[in-house]
Amino acid sequence: MMPTSVPGPASRQTGFTLLEMMVVLLIIGIATTLASVSAFGDNSARALRQDALRLAHLFTAAQAEARTSGQPIVWAHDGDGYQFSRLPNRLVLPARMAARTRPVTDTAITGATPLRPREWMSSGTVSVRMKPDARLVFGADWIPGPLQMELEADGNVVRLSRLGNGRYVVSP
């Protein structure tokens, strides 16, 4: 009788090789490192990004509030925080021009509303640069114009942009 099998070892290897196991462990290690760095990274950069994300939501709320109430809302800021104010219903000047003159009749929004005055979450002083370079006014416009804003604190910079369709985008 003739042998029917090919010459060679009688038993085939089963399982993973040491090299395959090491590659899998290396991939798991890299993924864990990336996850921990992103989760426990720079706190000041994360706080500044949280400020920008919060502003994006508050700006959307301010625009909706200005539309429903018919009263323009102005956003003002300093190094310690920011606040929203309502402009009076009867303005002699257009809302954007009246906001530049900062009339005494502004009424600050206070209380348990989302638009209440707030402090920056960032630990350092926050500086704000905007294009166009004017006070930010939310009016009855359905689609406000584009906006570019940079928040800077402790050497970190975050950009907040309002697109032409009214949507806000935060970039690192």
Order of alpha helices (4+ residues) and beta strands (2+ residues): alpha-alpha-beta-beta-alpha-beta-beta-beta-beta-beta-beta-beta
